[in-house]
């Protein structure tokens, strides 16, 4: 069963996702990141190139010919072909349709009121279905 970790009170979802991706890759995990839309996915793509000066996190968009061989795949649609099923990071406000295929799901919730409300809905959804949940409150510093 998928383990679901909520990270709330996050000041910047994109930067936080970059740090989680870096940590997951340090542990040799394959990662899929679910963005809200193509604009957020593009912002994440750019951030992955620039967030750490001496690091590179190989990544491609879902559907790319190299997706199966690339450790980090970015998606913004539930219809996207997802080659990995180890770790999913959700930076959207919706419950990813195929999250149950993954060993672990990270739900990233910012401090914005609408995102907090959407995060609470997703938390209730997973809880009602018996998924193991943990909750971490991000340090604002």
DADA-V257865 format. One record per backbone hydrogen bond with DSSP energy under -1.0 kcal/mol. CO is the residue of the C=O (numbers start at 1). NH is the residue of the N-H. E is the energy in kcal/mol with one decimal. If there is no record, write none. Layout:
co->{CO/CO}
nh->{NH/NH}
e->{E/E}
This chain:
co->{3/4/5/6/7/8/12/13/14/15/16/17/18/19/20/21/22/23/24/25/30/31/32/33/34/37/38/39/40/41/42/43/44/47/52/60/61/64/71/72/73/74/75/77/85/86/87/88/89/90/96/98/99/103/104/105/106/107/109/112/113/114/115/116/117/118/119/120/121/122/123/124/126/127/132/134/136}
nh->{105/134/107/136/109/138/16/17/18/19/20/21/22/23/24/25/26/27/29/28/87/73/89/75/91/41/42/43/44/45/46/47/48/51/55/74/64/67/31/60/33/62/35/80/103/104/32/106/34/108/99/101/102/3/88/5/90/7/10/116/117/118/119/120/121/122/123/124/125/126/127/128/131/130/4/6/8}
e->{-3.0/-1.9/-2.9/-3.2/-3.1/-3.2/-2.4/-2.6/-2.3/-2.0/-2.3/-2.8/-2.5/-2.3/-2.8/-2.9/-2.0/-1.1/-2.7/-1.9/-1.6/-2.6/-2.7/-2.8/-2.6/-2.2/-2.3/-2.1/-2.4/-2.6/-2.4/-2.2/-2.5/-2.7/-1.4/-2.7/-2.0/-1.9/-3.2/-1.8/-2.7/-3.2/-3.5/-1.3/-1.1/-1.8/-2.4/-3.0/-2.8/-2.3/-1.3/-1.8/-2.0/-2.3/-2.4/-3.1/-3.4/-3.0/-2.2/-2.5/-2.3/-2.0/-2.4/-2.3/-1.8/-2.2/-2.5/-2.4/-2.2/-2.5/-2.6/-2.6/-2.1/-1.6/-2.7/-2.9/-2.8}
